[in-house]
Amino acid sequence: MRKDIRFADFGRVDCPALSPIPGVLSDVSEGGLKATFPVPVEIDMSDMKKDEFELSVRLSSFGSVSLDLLAIPVWVFNNNSGGNSSTQIGFSLLPAKDFGTYSEYIKKMDESAAIDDEQAQRLLNDVVNEILPEETSCQIL
């Protein structure tokens, strides 16, 4: 039911206004991203007017280059299990300095995923064609 397709990714998220320790990026989409901070982070989600936060994000494919993004937290999950505390935050991105570069990155991930799906389908078709005689029909679910 999500508006945008999410892609698994890895990176670093710095947001000094939320945490002195950087967070870990775990997925990205056209409209946002999810980060996990290794410490408890308190955000007041009851206010209808959410605070905007400046994020410095280093995506796995960009190496040491950081993107400066502007984001609003849309959900927060504090995990206090096992004696370790961490906070996952889902951010919605706003148009800002590096938003265009971020959007291009997402488009390339989408194109790459489509190519991977096509290659997987071709491989599956090749395997099926080798196993079944030509006159056999089947439906793969």
C-alpha positions as a Markdown table, in Angstrom:
| # | Residue | x | y | z |
|---|---|---|---|---|
| 1 | Met | 0.0 | 0.0 | 0.0 |
| 2 | Arg | 3.0 | 2.3 | -0.1 |
| 3 | Lys | 3.0 | 5.2 | -2.6 |
| 4 | Asp | 6.6 | 4.6 | -3.6 |
| 5 | Ile | 8.7 | 1.5 | -4.2 |
| 6 | Arg | 11.3 | 1.0 | -1.5 |
| 7 | Phe | 14.8 | -0.2 | -2.3 |
| 8 | Ala | 17.2 | -1.8 | 0.2 |
| 9 | Asp | 20.3 | 0.4 | 0.5 |
| 10 | Phe | 23.0 | 1.0 | 2.9 |
| 11 | Gly | 24.5 | 4.3 | 4.0 |
| 12 | Arg | 25.2 | 6.8 | 6.7 |
| 13 | Val | 22.7 | 9.4 | 8.0 |
| 14 | Asp | 24.0 | 12.3 | 10.0 |
| 15 | Cys | 21.4 | 14.5 | 11.8 |
| 16 | Pro | 23.0 | 16.3 | 14.7 |
| 17 | Ala | 19.7 | 17.9 | 15.7 |
| 18 | Leu | 18.4 | 14.4 | 16.5 |
| 19 | Ser | 21.4 | 12.3 | 17.5 |
| 20 | Pro | 25.2 | 13.0 | 18.1 |
| 21 | Ile | 25.8 | 9.5 | 16.7 |
| 22 | Pro | 25.2 | 8.8 | 13.0 |
| 23 | Gly | 22.3 | 6.6 | 11.9 |
| 24 | Val | 22.4 | 3.7 | 9.4 |
| 25 | Leu | 20.4 | 4.0 | 6.2 |
| 26 | Ser | 18.4 | 0.8 | 5.5 |
| 27 | Asp | 16.1 | 1.7 | 2.7 |
| 28 | Val | 15.2 | 4.4 | 0.3 |
| 29 | Ser | 12.3 | 5.5 | -1.9 |
| 30 | Glu | 11.4 | 8.4 | -4.2 |
| 31 | Gly | 9.7 | 10.2 | -1.3 |
| 32 | Gly | 11.7 | 9.2 | 1.7 |
| 33 | Leu | 14.1 | 7.0 | 3.6 |
| 34 | Lys | 14.4 | 4.9 | 6.7 |
| 35 | Ala | 17.3 | 5.3 | 9.2 |
| 36 | Thr | 18.2 | 3.5 | 12.4 |
| 37 | Phe | 20.0 | 5.4 | 15.1 |
| 38 | Pro | 21.9 | 3.3 | 17.7 |
| 39 | Val | 20.6 | 5.5 | 20.5 |
| 40 | Pro | 17.2 | 6.5 | 21.8 |
| 41 | Val | 15.8 | 9.5 | 19.8 |
| 42 | Glu | 12.9 | 11.5 | 21.1 |
| 43 | Ile | 10.7 | 13.2 | 18.6 |
| 44 | Asp | 7.3 | 14.7 | 19.4 |
| 45 | Met | 5.0 | 13.1 | 16.7 |
| 46 | Ser | 1.8 | 14.5 | 18.3 |
| 47 | Asp | 2.3 | 18.0 | 16.8 |
| 48 | Met | 0.5 | 18.4 | 13.5 |
| 49 | Lys | 3.2 | 20.7 | 12.2 |
| 50 | Lys | 6.3 | 18.4 | 12.2 |
| 51 | Asp | 9.8 | 19.8 | 12.6 |
| 52 | Glu | 12.0 | 19.7 | 9.5 |
| 53 | Phe | 15.5 | 18.2 | 9.9 |
| 54 | Glu | 18.6 | 18.6 | 7.8 |
| 55 | Leu | 20.1 | 15.2 | 6.9 |
| 56 | Ser | 23.5 | 14.6 | 5.5 |
| 57 | Val | 23.2 | 11.2 | 3.8 |
| 58 | Arg | 26.0 | 9.1 | 2.3 |
| 59 | Leu | 24.5 | 6.5 | 0.0 |
| 60 | Ser | 26.4 | 3.2 | -0.6 |
| 61 | Ser | 27.1 | 3.9 | -4.2 |
| 62 | Phe | 28.3 | 7.5 | -3.7 |
| 63 | Gly | 31.3 | 6.7 | -1.6 |
| 64 | Ser | 32.3 | 9.6 | 0.6 |
| 65 | Val | 30.0 | 12.1 | -1.1 |
| 66 | Ser | 27.2 | 13.3 | 1.1 |
| 67 | Leu | 23.8 | 14.6 | 0.0 |
| 68 | Asp | 22.2 | 17.4 | 1.9 |
| 69 | Leu | 18.5 | 16.6 | 2.3 |
| 70 | Leu | 15.6 | 18.2 | 4.2 |
| 71 | Ala | 13.2 | 15.8 | 5.9 |
| 72 | Ile | 10.2 | 15.5 | 8.1 |
| 73 | Pro | 9.8 | 12.4 | 10.3 |
| 74 | Val | 6.6 | 10.5 | 9.6 |
| 75 | Trp | 7.0 | 7.6 | 12.0 |
| 76 | Val | 9.3 | 6.6 | 14.8 |
| 77 | Phe | 10.0 | 3.2 | 16.4 |
| 78 | Asn | 12.0 | 3.0 | 19.6 |
| 79 | Asn | 13.4 | -0.5 | 20.2 |
| 80 | Asn | 14.5 | -1.2 | 23.7 |
| 81 | Ser | 14.8 | -5.0 | 23.6 |
| 82 | Gly | 17.8 | -7.0 | 24.7 |
| 83 | Gly | 19.4 | -4.2 | 26.7 |
| 84 | Asn | 20.2 | -2.3 | 23.5 |
| 85 | Ser | 18.3 | 0.8 | 22.5 |
| 86 | Ser | 17.9 | 2.1 | 19.0 |
| 87 | Thr | 15.4 | 4.2 | 17.1 |
| 88 | Gln | 14.1 | 3.7 | 13.6 |
| 89 | Ile | 12.8 | 6.8 | 11.8 |
| 90 | Gly | 10.9 | 7.0 | 8.6 |
| 91 | Phe | 11.6 | 10.4 | 6.9 |
| 92 | Ser | 9.6 | 12.1 | 4.1 |
| 93 | Leu | 11.9 | 14.2 | 2.0 |
| 94 | Leu | 11.2 | 17.8 | 1.0 |
| 95 | Pro | 12.6 | 19.5 | -2.1 |
| 96 | Ala | 16.0 | 20.9 | -1.1 |
| 97 | Lys | 19.6 | 21.3 | -2.3 |
| 98 | Asp | 20.5 | 17.7 | -3.3 |
| 99 | Phe | 16.9 | 16.3 | -3.7 |
| 100 | Gly | 17.4 | 16.2 | -7.5 |
| 101 | Thr | 20.5 | 14.1 | -7.2 |
| 102 | Tyr | 18.8 | 11.8 | -4.7 |
| 103 | Ser | 15.8 | 11.4 | -7.2 |
| 104 | Glu | 18.2 | 10.4 | -10.0 |
| 105 | Tyr | 19.8 | 7.8 | -7.7 |
| 106 | Ile | 16.3 | 6.3 | -7.0 |
| 107 | Lys | 15.5 | 6.2 | -10.8 |
| 108 | Lys | 18.7 | 4.4 | -11.5 |
| 109 | Met | 17.9 | 1.9 | -8.7 |
| 110 | Asp | 14.4 | 1.4 | -10.2 |
| 111 | Glu | 15.9 | 0.8 | -13.7 |
| 112 | Ser | 18.5 | -1.6 | -12.3 |
| 113 | Ala | 15.7 | -3.6 | -10.5 |
| 114 | Ala | 13.7 | -3.8 | -13.7 |
| 115 | Ile | 16.7 | -5.2 | -15.6 |
| 116 | Asp | 17.3 | -7.7 | -12.8 |
| 117 | Asp | 13.7 | -8.8 | -12.9 |
| 118 | Glu | 13.9 | -9.2 | -16.7 |
| 119 | Gln | 17.1 | -11.2 | -16.4 |
| 120 | Ala | 15.5 | -13.4 | -13.7 |
| 121 | Gln | 12.5 | -14.0 | -15.9 |
| 122 | Arg | 14.7 | -15.0 | -18.9 |
| 123 | Leu | 16.7 | -17.3 | -16.7 |
| 124 | Leu | 13.5 | -18.9 | -15.4 |
| 125 | Asn | 12.2 | -19.3 | -19.0 |
| 126 | Asp | 15.4 | -20.9 | -20.1 |
| 127 | Val | 15.3 | -23.4 | -17.2 |
| 128 | Val | 11.6 | -24.3 | -17.9 |
| 129 | Asn | 12.3 | -24.7 | -21.6 |
| 130 | Glu | 15.2 | -27.1 | -20.9 |
| 131 | Ile | 13.1 | -29.2 | -18.5 |
| 132 | Leu | 9.8 | -29.4 | -20.4 |
| 133 | Pro | 9.3 | -30.6 | -23.9 |
| 134 | Glu | 8.1 | -27.9 | -26.3 |
| 135 | Glu | 4.6 | -29.2 | -26.6 |
| 136 | Thr | 4.1 | -29.0 | -22.8 |
| 137 | Ser | 2.3 | -26.0 | -21.4 |
| 138 | Cys | 2.4 | -24.9 | -17.9 |
| 139 | Gln | 1.7 | -21.9 | -15.7 |
| 140 | Ile | 4.4 | -20.8 | -13.3 |
| 141 | Leu | 3.1 | -19.1 | -10.1 |
